Amino acid sequence: MMTTIRKYLSMVKFSHTIFAMPFALVGYTWALTSTATPFDWVLLVQVVACMVLARNTAMGFNRWADRDIDAANPRTASREIPSGQISPRAALTFVIINALLFVAVAATINRLTLILSPVALLVVMGYSYCKRFTALAHIVLGLGLSIAPAGAYIAVTGTLDIAPVVLSGLVLTWVGGFDIIYAMQDAEFDRGRGLHSIPARFPGWGALSISIALHLVSLYAVWLFGRLCALGTLYWIGAGLFAAVLTLEHLLVTPTHQKNIGIAFGTLNGIASLVFATFAILSMVL
């Protein structure tokens, strides 16, 4: 049983939940503090459950849709579906169950979260087919993860406001930027298979320049969110650390030096997310 669970957790890269979950908690906390809504453990569990279920649906569907592509790519051939650890049918069943549970949990929160739940699923699942026809797949991935903070705000308030939209914009451009860096390692494979990505279309510094531009927009969103919410010193310390981590990420990866892509993509962005969220939340509650 535990072996099976580990296979599914590995398939959906559960550890990567660290990217969007902290931003969802920032959106949740801002909703509470800006509207003077009392803290509710049940609602927090519902928000976290929606996050996990939506991400399981997205990643499971991605692995299912890309199973033949993954099998042809030496870097991904050992993934659970192409390697035979999880059958395509079992993976699709996993996706359907998580999608239904996501809608069910969203329905228990409020009317707007229920109405928007199919839209969220359409975005996070639609990403899996984007690279077959557009190099903007990185942006669609960012859009999928950017739903988290806005969704958490809607869960608390039943409405949407400019501040969580800015926070979602931060996530969209941040994720899109670091996904471009991650995709550099498959640029040649993508070109050979007729797949689309920014590194495949704009090799080397072209792709990295677009990634840097997106991250500059992210930093503007960090500044704008802090100003809109009138947050204090703790927030700006977190913002500075977030900017420092993004800078380090771009110093570690160049067109001729890609061995640090794993560190830049996984480790540093996980740190950036946790640090930013921790200082932002502390600033809000203190």
C-alpha positions as CSV (number, residue, x, y, z in Angstrom):
1,M,0.0,0.0,0.0
2,M,2.7,2.5,1.0
3,T,4.7,1.6,-2.1
4,T,1.7,2.4,-4.3
5,I,1.1,5.7,-2.5
6,R,4.8,6.6,-3.0
7,K,4.4,5.9,-6.8
8,Y,1.5,8.2,-7.1
9,L,3.1,10.9,-5.0
10,S,6.2,10.7,-7.2
11,M,4.1,10.8,-10.4
12,V,2.5,14.1,-9.4
13,K,5.8,15.4,-7.9
14,F,4.0,16.2,-4.6
15,S,7.0,18.0,-3.3
16,H,6.5,20.7,-5.9
17,T,3.3,21.7,-4.1
18,I,5.7,24.0,-2.3
19,F,5.6,26.3,-5.3
20,A,2.0,27.5,-5.2
21,M,0.8,26.4,-1.7
22,P,2.6,29.2,0.2
23,F,1.0,31.8,-2.1
24,A,-2.4,30.3,-1.6
25,L,-1.8,30.8,2.2
26,V,-0.8,34.4,1.6
27,G,-4.1,35.0,-0.4
28,Y,-6.0,33.2,2.4
29,T,-4.4,35.3,5.2
30,W,-4.9,38.6,3.3
31,A,-8.5,37.7,2.8
32,L,-8.9,37.1,6.6
33,T,-7.0,40.2,7.7
34,S,-8.4,42.7,5.1
35,T,-12.0,41.7,5.8
36,A,-11.6,41.0,9.6
37,T,-12.9,37.5,9.0
38,P,-12.4,35.2,12.0
39,F,-9.9,32.3,11.4
40,D,-11.7,29.1,10.5
41,W,-9.7,25.8,10.6
42,V,-12.4,24.0,8.5
43,L,-12.1,26.6,5.7
44,L,-8.3,26.4,5.8
45,V,-8.5,22.6,5.4
46,Q,-10.9,23.1,2.5
47,V,-8.5,25.5,0.8
48,V,-5.5,23.2,1.2
49,A,-7.6,20.2,0.0
50,C,-8.6,22.1,-3.1
51,M,-5.0,23.0,-3.8
52,V,-3.8,19.5,-3.4
53,L,-6.6,17.9,-5.4
54,A,-6.3,20.4,-8.3
55,R,-2.6,19.9,-8.5
56,N,-3.0,16.1,-8.4
57,T,-5.5,16.4,-11.3
58,A,-3.2,18.7,-13.3
59,M,0.0,16.7,-12.8
60,G,-1.7,13.3,-13.2
61,F,-3.3,14.4,-16.4
62,N,0.0,15.9,-17.6
63,R,1.8,12.6,-17.1
64,W,-1.1,10.7,-18.8
65,A,-1.2,13.0,-21.8
66,D,2.6,13.1,-22.2
67,R,3.2,9.4,-21.6
68,D,4.4,8.7,-25.2
69,I,6.5,11.9,-25.3
70,D,8.0,11.0,-21.9
71,A,8.8,7.5,-23.2
72,A,10.8,8.9,-26.1
73,N,12.8,11.4,-24.0
74,P,15.8,9.7,-22.2
75,R,15.4,12.3,-19.4
76,T,11.8,11.3,-18.6
77,A,11.6,7.7,-19.8
78,S,11.9,6.5,-16.2
79,R,8.8,8.3,-15.1
80,E,6.0,6.1,-13.6
81,I,3.8,5.7,-16.6
82,P,6.4,5.1,-19.4
83,S,8.4,2.8,-17.1
84,G,5.3,0.7,-16.4
85,Q,5.1,1.4,-12.7
86,I,1.6,3.0,-13.1
87,S,-0.7,2.0,-16.0
88,P,-2.2,4.7,-18.2
89,R,-5.7,3.5,-17.1
90,A,-4.8,3.7,-13.4
91,A,-3.3,7.2,-13.9
92,L,-6.5,8.4,-15.7
93,T,-8.6,7.0,-12.9
94,F,-6.5,8.9,-10.4
95,V,-7.1,12.1,-12.4
96,I,-10.9,11.6,-12.6
97,I,-11.1,10.9,-8.8
98,N,-9.1,13.9,-7.9
99,A,-11.0,16.2,-10.3
100,L,-14.4,15.1,-8.9
101,L,-13.2,15.5,-5.3
102,F,-11.9,19.0,-6.2
103,V,-15.3,20.1,-7.5
104,A,-17.0,18.4,-4.5
105,V,-14.8,20.3,-2.0
106,A,-15.1,23.6,-3.9
107,A,-18.9,23.1,-3.7
108,T,-18.7,23.0,0.1
109,I,-17.0,26.4,0.3
110,N,-19.2,28.9,-1.5
111,R,-21.2,29.4,-4.7
112,L,-18.4,31.2,-6.6
113,T,-15.8,28.5,-5.8
114,L,-18.2,25.9,-7.2
115,I,-18.9,27.9,-10.3
116,L,-15.2,28.5,-11.0
117,S,-14.0,25.0,-10.2
118,P,-14.6,23.6,-13.7
119,V,-12.8,26.7,-15.2
120,A,-9.8,26.0,-12.9
121,L,-9.7,22.4,-14.0
122,L,-9.9,23.4,-17.7
123,V,-6.8,25.7,-17.3
124,V,-4.7,23.3,-15.3
125,M,-5.5,20.3,-17.5
126,G,-5.3,22.3,-20.8
127,Y,-1.7,23.1,-20.1
128,S,-0.7,19.5,-20.9
129,Y,-1.6,20.0,-24.6
130,C,-0.2,23.5,-25.1
131,K,3.3,22.6,-26.0
132,R,1.9,20.7,-29.0
133,F,1.0,24.0,-30.7
134,T,2.4,27.0,-28.8
135,A,5.6,28.1,-27.1
136,L,3.5,30.0,-24.5
137,A,2.9,26.7,-22.6
138,H,5.1,28.2,-19.8
139,I,2.7,31.1,-19.4
140,V,-0.3,28.7,-19.3
141,L,1.5,26.7,-16.5
142,G,2.0,29.9,-14.6
143,L,-1.7,30.7,-15.1
144,G,-2.7,27.4,-13.7
145,L,-0.6,27.9,-10.5
146,S,-1.7,31.5,-10.3
147,I,-5.2,30.4,-9.5
148,A,-4.1,29.4,-6.0
149,P,-3.9,32.8,-4.3
150,A,-7.0,34.2,-6.0
151,G,-8.9,31.0,-5.3
152,A,-8.0,31.1,-1.6
153,Y,-9.2,34.8,-1.4
154,I,-12.4,33.8,-3.1
155,A,-12.9,30.9,-0.7
156,V,-12.8,33.3,2.3
157,T,-14.7,36.3,0.8
158,G,-16.8,34.9,-2.0
159,T,-15.5,37.8,-4.1
160,L,-12.3,39.0,-5.8
161,D,-10.2,42.1,-5.3
162,I,-7.3,43.8,-7.0
163,A,-4.7,42.7,-4.4
164,P,-5.1,38.9,-4.9
165,V,-5.2,39.5,-8.7
166,V,-1.8,41.2,-8.4
167,L,-0.6,38.3,-6.3
168,S,-1.8,35.9,-9.0
169,G,0.1,37.9,-11.5
170,L,3.2,37.5,-9.4
171,V,2.8,33.7,-9.4
172,L,2.0,33.6,-13.2
173,T,5.2,35.4,-14.2
174,W,7.4,33.8,-11.6
175,V,6.3,30.3,-12.6
176,G,6.5,31.1,-16.3
177,G,10.0,32.4,-15.8
178,F,11.4,29.5,-14.0
179,D,9.6,26.9,-16.2
180,I,11.5,28.4,-19.2
181,I,14.8,27.7,-17.3
182,Y,13.6,24.1,-16.6
183,A,12.6,23.6,-20.3
184,M,16.1,24.5,-21.5
185,Q,17.3,20.9,-20.8
186,D,14.7,19.6,-23.4
187,A,15.1,22.2,-26.1
188,E,16.8,19.9,-28.6
189,F,14.4,17.1,-28.0
190,D,11.4,19.5,-28.3
191,R,12.7,20.8,-31.7
192,G,13.2,17.3,-32.9
193,R,9.7,16.2,-31.9
194,G,8.0,19.3,-33.3
195,L,7.1,20.4,-29.8
196,H,6.9,24.1,-28.8
197,S,8.7,25.8,-26.0
198,I,10.5,29.2,-25.6
199,P,14.0,27.5,-25.3
200,A,13.2,25.5,-28.5
201,R,12.2,28.7,-30.3
202,F,14.6,31.1,-28.8
203,P,17.7,29.1,-27.8
204,G,20.3,30.1,-25.2
205,W,20.2,33.7,-24.1
206,G,17.0,34.4,-26.0
207,A,15.1,32.1,-23.7
208,L,17.0,33.3,-20.6
209,S,16.3,36.9,-21.5
210,I,12.5,36.2,-21.6
211,S,12.8,34.4,-18.3
212,I,14.5,37.4,-16.8
213,A,11.9,39.8,-18.2
214,L,9.1,37.7,-16.7
215,H,10.8,37.7,-13.3
216,L,11.2,41.5,-13.4
217,V,7.5,41.7,-13.8
218,S,7.2,39.3,-10.8
219,L,9.3,41.7,-8.7
220,Y,7.1,44.6,-9.8
221,A,4.1,42.6,-8.7
222,V,5.8,42.0,-5.3
223,W,6.3,45.7,-4.9
224,L,2.7,46.5,-6.0
225,F,1.1,43.9,-3.7
226,G,3.0,45.4,-0.8
227,R,1.9,48.9,-1.6
228,L,-1.7,47.9,-2.2
229,C,-1.9,46.1,1.1
230,A,0.1,48.7,3.0
231,L,2.3,46.0,4.5
232,G,5.2,46.7,6.9
233,T,8.9,46.1,7.3
234,L,8.6,42.3,7.6
235,Y,7.0,42.1,4.2
236,W,9.7,44.2,2.5
237,I,12.4,42.0,4.1
238,G,10.7,38.9,2.5
239,A,10.4,40.8,-0.7
240,G,14.1,41.6,-0.7
241,L,15.0,37.9,0.0
242,F,12.6,36.8,-2.8
243,A,14.4,39.1,-5.2
244,A,17.8,37.9,-4.0
245,V,16.8,34.2,-4.6
246,L,15.6,35.0,-8.1
247,T,18.8,36.8,-8.9
248,L,20.8,33.8,-7.7
249,E,18.7,31.6,-9.9
250,H,19.7,33.5,-13.0
251,L,23.4,33.6,-12.0
252,L,23.5,29.8,-11.7
253,V,22.2,29.0,-15.2
254,T,23.6,30.2,-18.5
255,P,23.3,28.7,-22.0
256,T,26.7,26.9,-21.6
257,H,26.3,26.1,-17.9
258,Q,23.1,24.1,-17.3
259,K,24.1,21.6,-14.7
260,N,22.5,23.8,-12.0
261,I,19.0,23.8,-13.6
262,G,17.8,21.3,-10.9
263,I,18.9,23.5,-8.1
264,A,17.6,26.7,-9.8
265,F,14.2,25.2,-10.6
266,G,13.5,23.1,-7.5
267,T,15.5,24.2,-4.5
268,L,15.7,27.9,-5.1
269,N,12.1,28.4,-6.1
270,G,10.9,26.4,-3.2
271,I,13.0,28.6,-0.9
272,A,11.7,31.7,-2.6
273,S,8.1,30.7,-2.2
274,L,8.5,29.8,1.5
275,V,10.5,32.9,2.4
276,F,8.2,35.3,0.7
277,A,5.0,33.7,2.2
278,T,6.5,33.5,5.7
279,F,7.4,37.2,5.8
280,A,4.2,38.3,4.1
281,I,2.0,36.3,6.4
282,L,3.9,37.6,9.5
283,S,3.5,41.1,8.3
284,M,-0.2,40.7,7.9
285,V,-0.9,39.1,11.2
286,L,1.5,41.2,13.3
